[in-house]
Amino acid sequence: MPHISPLYLQIGTTVGTLVLALMTIFIRLKASHRPVTIKKILIPPMGMATGFLMFVAPAVRIPLWWALIAFLVGWFLFSYPLIRSTKFEVSGGQVFAQRSKSFIIILFALLAVRMLLHQVIEEYVSIPQTGALFFILAFGMILRWRIFMLRQYRKYAPAALESVSDPLNPAE
């Protein structure tokens, strides 16, 4: 098997991360035109949870306390801007995520911070372990954000149902 230079791996990872970030922004912008559902809130963290299978490979394993710190950084620090920029509104009897002008800026800022941290951490641990740490950080961020979204959705869902007139009772 040919040896690939770490520089090429780093460039490939950086480009891949940027492409994924742009795809995320595009998907989020398109999603703001569609109603929010519980399923749409829960599927991303559930799908992402399958990534924990990476820890089957010994090269990816990290100490439990590293994983806990990464998760808590994602949970408390990285999720906060996403939570602050997520708002819902009721329209036509359905719940929609309001389009936030700051959302794109927040995603790029989080990406920049993540990439800077990646450079620092990569000097102390292997590339697979760095990937594991940032996966756990991202999972903590997404999980908290989606729990927040679920709670907000449940607050708005009754209002959405009330905003739909009852066809059987036109007096309302």
C-alpha contacts under 8 A as a table, 3 or more apart, distances in Angstrom:
res1	aa1	res2	aa2	distance
4	I	8	Y	6.88
4	I	9	L	7.15
5	S	8	Y	5.36
5	S	9	L	6.53
6	P	9	L	4.90
6	P	10	Q	6.08
7	L	10	Q	5.09
7	L	11	I	6.18
8	Y	11	I	5.06
8	Y	12	G	5.95
9	L	12	G	5.07
9	L	13	T	6.01
10	Q	13	T	5.05
10	Q	14	T	6.07
11	I	14	T	5.11
11	I	15	V	6.13
12	G	15	V	5.22
12	G	16	G	5.94
13	T	16	G	4.98
13	T	17	T	5.98
14	T	17	T	5.09
14	T	18	L	6.24
14	T	115	M	7.90
15	V	18	L	5.12
15	V	19	V	6.18
16	G	19	V	5.10
16	G	20	L	6.14
17	T	20	L	5.10
17	T	21	A	6.06
18	L	21	A	5.00
18	L	22	L	6.19
19	V	22	L	5.17
19	V	23	M	6.17
20	L	23	M	4.97
20	L	24	T	6.06
21	A	24	T	5.02
21	A	25	I	6.26
21	A	107	L	7.54
21	A	108	F	7.67
21	A	111	L	7.49
22	L	25	I	5.11
22	L	26	F	6.18
23	M	26	F	5.05
23	M	27	I	6.04
24	T	27	I	5.11
24	T	28	R	5.99
25	I	28	R	5.11
25	I	29	L	6.11
25	I	104	I	6.47
25	I	107	L	7.61
26	F	29	L	5.20
26	F	30	K	6.28
27	I	30	K	5.15
27	I	31	A	6.01
28	R	31	A	4.95
28	R	32	S	6.39
29	L	32	S	5.44
29	L	33	H	7.54
29	L	99	R	7.35
30	K	33	H	5.79
30	K	34	R	7.49
31	A	34	R	5.31
31	A	35	P	7.83
32	S	35	P	7.43
32	S	96	F	6.60
32	S	97	A	5.48
32	S	98	Q	6.54
32	S	99	R	6.02
33	H	96	F	7.41
34	R	96	F	6.67
35	P	94	Q	6.03
35	P	95	V	5.47
35	P	96	F	4.70
35	P	97	A	7.41
36	V	40	K	6.42
36	V	41	I	7.34
36	V	94	Q	7.68
36	V	95	V	5.60
36	V	96	F	5.33
36	V	97	A	6.67
36	V	153	Y	7.80
37	T	40	K	5.18
37	T	41	I	6.39
37	T	95	V	7.72
37	T	153	Y	7.90
38	I	41	I	5.08
38	I	42	L	6.19
38	I	150	L	6.77
38	I	153	Y	7.68
39	K	42	L	5.24
39	K	43	I	5.92
40	K	43	I	5.67
40	K	44	P	7.44
41	I	44	P	6.84
41	I	146	R	6.01
41	I	149	M	6.93
41	I	150	L	6.54
42	L	45	P	6.07
42	L	46	M	6.33
42	L	146	R	6.88
42	L	150	L	7.98
43	I	46	M	5.09
43	I	47	G	5.83
44	P	47	G	5.16
44	P	48	M	5.96
44	P	142	I	7.96
45	P	48	M	4.89
45	P	49	A	6.01
45	P	139	F	7.08
45	P	142	I	6.39
45	P	143	L	5.89
45	P	146	R	7.50
46	M	49	A	5.16
46	M	50	T	7.24
47	G	50	T	5.81
47	G	51	G	7.92
48	M	51	G	5.59
48	M	139	F	7.14
49	A	52	F	5.79
49	A	139	F	7.56
50	T	53	L	5.91
51	G	54	M	5.84
51	G	135	F	7.84
52	F	55	F	5.88
53	L	56	V	5.72
54	M	57	A	5.94
54	M	60	V	6.80
54	M	132	A	7.84
55	F	58	P	6.76
55	F	60	V	5.70
55	F	61	R	5.53
55	F	132	A	7.94
56	V	60	V	7.87
56	V	61	R	7.89
57	A	60	V	5.74
57	A	61	R	7.03
58	P	61	R	5.40
59	A	128	P	6.31
59	A	129	Q	6.99
60	V	128	P	4.97
60	V	129	Q	4.79
60	V	131	G	7.76
60	V	132	A	6.12
61	R	129	Q	6.42
61	R	132	A	7.44
62	I	66	W	6.59
62	I	67	A	6.85
62	I	129	Q	6.27
62	I	132	A	7.57
62	I	133	L	7.85
63	P	66	W	5.39
63	P	67	A	6.62
64	L	67	A	5.08
64	L	68	L	6.21
65	W	68	L	4.91
65	W	69	I	6.14
66	W	69	I	5.18
66	W	70	A	6.16
66	W	133	L	7.39
67	A	70	A	5.11
67	A	71	F	6.07
67	A	133	L	6.29
67	A	136	I	6.53
68	L	71	F	5.11
68	L	72	L	6.12
69	I	72	L	5.13
69	I	73	V	6.11
70	A	73	V	5.19
70	A	74	G	6.28
70	A	133	L	5.92
70	A	134	F	7.09
70	A	136	I	5.97
70	A	137	L	4.68
70	A	140	G	7.85
71	F	74	G	5.17
71	F	75	W	5.97
71	F	136	I	5.37
71	F	137	L	4.66
71	F	138	A	7.63
71	F	139	F	7.03
71	F	140	G	4.75
71	F	141	M	7.61
72	L	75	W	4.79
72	L	76	F	5.86
72	L	77	L	7.86
72	L	137	L	7.32
72	L	140	G	6.64
73	V	76	F	5.46
73	V	77	L	5.33
73	V	78	F	6.64
73	V	137	L	6.35
73	V	140	G	7.61
73	V	141	M	7.95
74	G	77	L	5.66
74	G	78	F	4.78
74	G	79	S	6.08
74	G	136	I	7.69
74	G	137	L	4.39
74	G	138	A	5.85
74	G	139	F	7.15
74	G	140	G	4.69
74	G	141	M	4.24
74	G	142	I	7.94
75	W	78	F	6.47
75	W	79	S	5.65
75	W	80	Y	7.88
75	W	137	L	7.46
75	W	140	G	4.54
75	W	141	M	4.69
75	W	142	I	7.87
75	W	143	L	7.50
75	W	144	R	5.78
76	F	79	S	6.09
76	F	80	Y	6.34
76	F	141	M	7.53
77	L	80	Y	5.60
77	L	81	P	7.89
77	L	141	M	7.90
78	F	81	P	6.61
78	F	82	L	7.53
78	F	110	L	7.02
78	F	141	M	5.62
79	S	82	L	5.31
79	S	83	I	6.12
79	S	140	G	7.75
79	S	141	M	4.45
79	S	142	I	6.79
79	S	144	R	6.41
79	S	145	W	5.69
80	Y	83	I	5.11
80	Y	84	R	6.15
80	Y	145	W	7.79
81	P	84	R	5.04
81	P	85	S	6.19
81	P	106	I	6.64
82	L	85	S	5.23
82	L	86	T	6.23
82	L	103	F	7.28
82	L	106	I	7.23
82	L	145	W	6.60
83	I	86	T	5.30
83	I	145	W	5.71
83	I	148	F	6.93
83	I	149	M	7.88
84	R	87	K	7.90
85	S	100	S	6.30
85	S	102	S	6.80
85	S	103	F	6.10
86	T	97	A	6.97
86	T	98	Q	7.16
86	T	100	S	7.30
86	T	149	M	7.61
87	K	97	A	5.83
87	K	98	Q	5.47
88	F	95	V	6.56
88	F	96	F	5.56
88	F	97	A	4.47
88	F	98	Q	5.39
88	F	152	Q	7.36
88	F	153	Y	7.33
88	F	156	Y	7.40
89	E	95	V	5.72
89	E	96	F	5.37
89	E	97	A	6.35
89	E	98	Q	6.29
89	E	156	Y	7.37
90	V	93	G	6.33
90	V	94	Q	5.53
90	V	95	V	4.61
90	V	96	F	6.17
90	V	156	Y	6.94
90	V	159	A	7.19
90	V	160	A	5.58
91	S	94	Q	5.43
91	S	95	V	6.42
91	S	96	F	7.09
91	S	160	A	7.28
92	G	160	A	7.52
92	G	163	S	7.12
92	G	164	V	6.89
93	G	159	A	7.84
93	G	160	A	4.31
93	G	161	L	5.67
93	G	162	E	7.39
93	G	163	S	5.30
93	G	164	V	5.03
94	Q	157	A	7.43
94	Q	160	A	5.24
94	Q	161	L	7.52
95	V	153	Y	7.24
95	V	156	Y	6.68
95	V	157	A	6.50
95	V	160	A	6.33
99	R	103	F	7.93
100	S	103	F	5.27
100	S	104	I	7.94
101	K	104	I	6.66
101	K	105	I	7.62
102	S	105	I	5.13
102	S	106	I	5.96
103	F	106	I	5.02
103	F	107	L	6.16
104	I	107	L	5.12
104	I	108	F	6.27
105	I	108	F	5.20
105	I	109	A	6.04
106	I	109	A	5.01
106	I	110	L	6.02
107	L	110	L	5.14
107	L	111	L	6.08
108	F	111	L	4.92
108	F	112	A	6.10
109	A	112	A	5.06
109	A	113	V	6.18
110	L	113	V	5.17
110	L	114	R	5.94
111	L	114	R	5.00
111	L	115	M	6.07
112	A	115	M	5.14
112	A	116	L	6.22
113	V	116	L	5.15
113	V	117	L	6.10
114	R	117	L	5.11
114	R	118	H	5.95
115	M	118	H	4.85
115	M	119	Q	6.35
116	L	119	Q	5.22
116	L	120	V	6.57
117	L	120	V	5.14
117	L	121	I	6.04
118	H	121	I	5.27
118	H	122	E	5.79
118	H	130	T	7.07
118	H	134	F	7.83
119	Q	122	E	5.33
119	Q	123	E	6.82
120	V	123	E	5.67
120	V	124	Y	7.50
121	I	124	Y	5.47
121	I	125	V	6.42
121	I	130	T	6.66
122	E	125	V	5.37
122	E	126	S	6.29
122	E	127	I	6.15
122	E	130	T	5.89
123	E	126	S	7.76
125	V	129	Q	6.20
125	V	130	T	6.29
126	S	129	Q	5.22
126	S	130	T	6.11
127	I	130	T	4.99
127	I	131	G	6.19
128	P	131	G	5.04
128	P	132	A	6.27
129	Q	132	A	4.90
129	Q	133	L	6.20
130	T	133	L	5.11
130	T	134	F	6.28
131	G	134	F	5.25
131	G	135	F	6.04
132	A	135	F	5.05
132	A	136	I	6.26
133	L	136	I	5.27
133	L	137	L	6.17
134	F	137	L	4.82
134	F	138	A	5.98
135	F	138	A	5.10
135	F	139	F	6.06
136	I	139	F	4.93
136	I	140	G	6.18
137	L	140	G	5.25
137	L	141	M	6.30
138	A	141	M	4.99
138	A	142	I	6.05
139	F	142	I	5.15
139	F	143	L	5.85
140	G	143	L	5.22
140	G	144	R	6.22
141	M	144	R	5.57
141	M	145	W	6.20
142	I	145	W	5.11
142	I	146	R	5.97
143	L	146	R	5.24
143	L	147	I	6.12
144	R	147	I	5.10
144	R	148	F	6.18
145	W	148	F	5.11
145	W	149	M	6.20
146	R	149	M	4.81
146	R	150	L	6.05
147	I	150	L	5.06
147	I	151	R	6.30
148	F	151	R	5.21
148	F	152	Q	6.22
149	M	152	Q	5.06
149	M	153	Y	5.92
150	L	153	Y	5.01
150	L	154	R	6.20
151	R	154	R	5.21
151	R	155	K	6.50
152	Q	155	K	5.10
152	Q	156	Y	6.37
153	Y	156	Y	5.12
153	Y	157	A	5.82
154	R	157	A	5.22
154	R	158	P	7.24
155	K	158	P	6.67
155	K	159	A	7.64
156	Y	159	A	5.29
156	Y	160	A	6.29
157	A	160	A	4.98
157	A	161	L	6.36
158	P	161	L	5.10
158	P	162	E	6.23
159	A	162	E	5.00
159	A	163	S	6.14
160	A	163	S	5.20
160	A	164	V	6.85
161	L	164	V	5.60
162	E	165	S	7.24
165	S	170	P	7.56
165	S	172	E	6.67
166	D	169	N	5.35
166	D	170	P	6.53
166	D	172	E	7.08
167	P	170	P	5.91
169	N	172	E	6.30
